[in-house]
Structures are given as C-alpha cells and as structure tokens.
Amino acid sequence: MSGITIKNAEDIQKMEAAGRIVEDTLNLLSKAACEGMRTVELDEVAAEFIKSRGATASFLNYNGYPKSICTSVNEEVVHGIPGKYRLKDGDILSLDVGAYLNGFHGDAARTVLIGNVPEEVQKLVRVTKECFFEGLRFAKAGYRISDIAKAIQAHAESHGYGVVRELVGHGIGRDMHEDPEVPNFWDGLRFGHGARLTPGMTIAVEPMINLGTPRVFQLDDGWTVVTADKKPSAHYENTLVITDGEPRLLTLHEEG
C-alpha cells in the first residue's frame, strides 16, 4: 500500500465492469451452493465463469493463494480454501470473489445459507449485511473512515456479536489492496480518525462479524481464519466509490 489513489471517470467505469463480474459470479455461486456439494466444485464454477467473461480471478496466486475464490464455512471467518469439504444441512458459507479486468479489481463477499440453518445463525447473517449498510450511510465525502467503522461496530455490538479486529476492509483499484485500511471497529490509538473521504476514492467495506468472541486465529494452512470459540462467523462485502453525493456500489446492482 502506498497512499490513497483517486480514480477518474474512466477508471471507475472499468472498476464497475470488474465489479459486475464479481456480482454475477456471487449470484451464480449463491444459487449453485447446496447440500452435498464440495467447496472445490464452487471454485471450479467460479473460475470458469470469470474466465468466460474475459477477466481473471484476483485471488488466484495472490501471495500464493491456491484457488480462485474463498469458501469459508461456519466458524471459518475468511480465506477458507476450497477443497473436499461437502456442504451439509445447516451450514453457512461465506463466498469471497475478486475479478481483475482491464487493469482494475472488483471485490465482494456474501454469506449464504445451506438448507435449514438455525434462526440464531440466520440472524447473524442478516445483521452482518445490515452492518454493511449502516457503514454505507457514512461513505460520503466529508466523513472519515472512522465514521464507517464506528457505525458497523455499534450495530454489531448492539446485537451482542464480536467484531473481528485482525482483518479489515481496504482501498481497491489497480491493486487488490490499496490504502486506506477500512476497519469494522474503531481504535483511535491504532487508526487515528482515519482518512477523510473524498470523491473518486474506491474502497471495499467488509464487515466480518462473529456470533461469539471477536477473537480469531489462523489455521496451519496459512490462510483460513477461524473464530477462537468455534462459533459461526458471517461476511458481507462490496466495492464502492465515494461521489459528490450518495456512494455508488460497484458490486451490487441487484439485491444480493
């Protein structure tokens, strides 16, 4: 990361094209994911679809990551590697997708329900999505990153949920991860007030919310992050651009 980049209209148009592919991939995967399916099969579907749209998967070989998407099940927070695991009734599955097209990235995530998911966990998934939209209210010129972070944290904690500290949202554009960091909680000592939002900034806002403790740890595979108490975690993310008015979502054009 090396400073915040402001995108022009042409850049944003290219980012929206990448974002559409991410959104369409997530919609496809959300419909395909079902009981009995292996997570690696979802990766294969995504890889083929992203390629068919003339894009490349942003995550594949990113710092050595071995697959095209992330599939994080139940207590897995993020960066779950698609593999032999078969989805089962009652699981929740967080799908994280990135696509690279014409020099720019798009990035988004959804958590989907597999079969009959307990109401307590369904609520976690709903509230995590709500957290994103609470933060979005402050994704406007003149506010600061801290305003987004505080709104997400307040909504999650009002339901008694844990907000992950170790992982944060980020700027995005020509690079998958750019400045600024976009946390889902606020620590003034660590982050100050955060960058002031200005038109042309593009960021990925991504609440990662746990049913229990906010504490997490990384598995020995070097990627998968899980909750310390093994309780479920949900993830919801979109790429957006700051404008002179309301924020513009680049990975959400239909309800999802």
N, C-alpha and C positions, 0 to 999 in steps of 0.2 A: 504494500500500500504506500502510495506516495502523493498524498494530497487529494483533495476533492476535485473531480472533473465536472465541468458544466457542459451539458450536451446541447447542441443546436437542434433545429427542427429536423434536419436530415438524419442526425444521429438517433433521435427519438423515434422517427419513422422506422428505422432499421431495428431498433430495440423492440418496437411493437410487433414487427414481423417475427422476430425470435420469440417474443412473448406469446404470440398466437400459437406457435408450435408447441410451446410448453403447456399452454392451457388445453389444447386439443389432445396432447399426449396424456395429460392427467385425466381428462374426461374419458378417454378410451380405457385407461387403466382402471379407473374407478368402476366402470361398467364390467370390465373383464374379471376383476378380482372376486374370487368366490371360494367357498369351502372346497378343499381338496387340491387347489392349485398351488404349485410350487412358486416361491417368490422369484426364482430364476426364470420361470416362464414369463412373468410380467416384464422382467428386464429384456427378454428377447423380443417381446411385443413392442416395447418402447424403442429399443434400438432400431428395429426395422422401420417403425413409423417415423421416427426422427430423420432417419436416412432418406425415406421416401419423400420427405418434404424439402430435401436439399440442404439440411442442416447436419451438424454433428452434435453428439451428446457432450455437454460441457463437463460432465463429471468423469467420463472415461479417461483413465490415465492421469487425472488431475492429482498431482502429488503422489502418483502411484495407485490411485483408487482403481480397482479392477473391473468395475461394472459401469453400465450406462446410467443407472438410476440408483436411488437409495430406497430400500424397503425396510422400514423399522416397525417391528411387531410388538404390541403390548408394552412391556417395560422398556423396550428399546426407544430411546428419545430421538436420535438422528443417526445417520450414517450406517444404518444396517445394510450389510452386503447381501444382495440377492443370492439365494442358494437353494439347497434341497428342502428347506422347511416348507411343509404343506400347511396352508391356511386352514384353520378349523373354526367351527361354530363358536361365536363369542369373542373372537379376536378383534382387535383394532389394528389397522395397518396404515402407517404414515408413508406416503409416497412423495418423494422429493425428486424433482425433474429440472434439469437445466438444458438449454439448447443454444448453440452458437451458430449464427448466420450473418453473413456479410460484415464480419468484424465485431459483432456485438452479441452479448449474452442476455438470455432471459432466465429467470429462476423462480420457481413457485413450489408449494407443497400443500397437500391435502391429507387429512386423516379420514379413512373410510371404515365403515362397519362391516364385519363379516358375519352374516347370519344374525342370531339372536344375542345381542350384546346387552349386558346388564344396564339398567337405567342409570345407575351411578356413573358408569363409564360413558354412556351416551351423553350424559350431561357434561362431562369433562370435554368431550369433543366439541359440543355446541359452544361451551364457554370459551374454549381456546379460539374458535373462529370469531366469537364476539370480541375477544381481546384485540384481535387484529383491527376490527372496525372501530373500537374505542381509540386505539392509537391513531388510526387514519384521520380521525377528527382533527388531529393536531399536525397532520402532514401538510402544512400550508406555509407559504412564505411568511417569514417573520417569527414563527415559532422556532424552538430549538429541538434537537434530538431528545433532550431530557423530557420535553413535554409528551412526546410519543411514548417514551419509556415509562414515565410515571403513570400514564393512563392505562397502559397494558398491565402494569404491576397492580394497580389499585383494583382493577376489575377481577383479575385472577385471585388475588388475596382476599377479596370480599366473599369469594366462594370457598375459602379455606385451602386453596391449591398452592403448590410450590412452584415458584418461577425459577427456571434454570439460570444460573449465574455464569457458568463456564462457557456458554455458547451464545452468540449474539447475531443479529442481522448485520447488514453491510451495504456499503455502496456497491454499485454494479454498473458495468458498461463494456468497454473493450476488454477489461479483465473481469473474471468471475467475482473476485473480491477486491473491492476498492475502498478507500476512505469515503465516508466515516463509518466507524462501528455504530450499530443501531441496537443497543441493548433492550431487553424487555423488562428491566428493573432499573432503579436509579441508585447509584452510589456516587455522591458528589466528590469524594476523595479520589475515586478511580477515574471518573469521566468529566469532572467539572460540570458545566452546564451543557456541554456538547455543542456541535456546530449549529449555527443559525441556518435555517432552511431558506434556500433561495431558488428562484425559478431555474429549471434546467438540471437540478440535482436529481439523480436517479438512485433509488435505494430499494433494498429488499427488506421488508419488515416481516419478521417471522417468530411470533410467539411460540415458545416451547414450554408447555405447562404440564406439571405433574400432579397426579391425584394425591400424592402424599408429600414426602420431603422434596425440597428443591435440590438435594444433593445427588450427584451423578458420578459415575466412573466409566472409564474406557475399558473395553474387553481386550483380551490378548491379541485379537486380530488387528489391533492398531487403528481401528475405525469406529466400531459400534459403541455408542454411548448409551448406558442403561441407568435407570434410577437405582439409587442406593438401597431402597426398600423393596424393590421389585414390583412396585405398584405401576399401573399404566401411565403413559405419557402421550400427549397429543401435540400435533404440529400443524400450523396453518401459515402459509406464506404467499405473498405476492410481490412482484416487482412494480414499482410505481415511479412516476415523475412528479416533481414539485412544479406547479404552474403559478400563474398570477392569481388563480382562483382555487377551485377545488382540485385535489390531487387526481391525477389520471392513472388508472390502473392499466398496466401493460400486459398482465397475465390473467385478467378476469374481465370478460366481456359479457358472459352469461353467468347466471347464478352457479356457484361452484365452491 
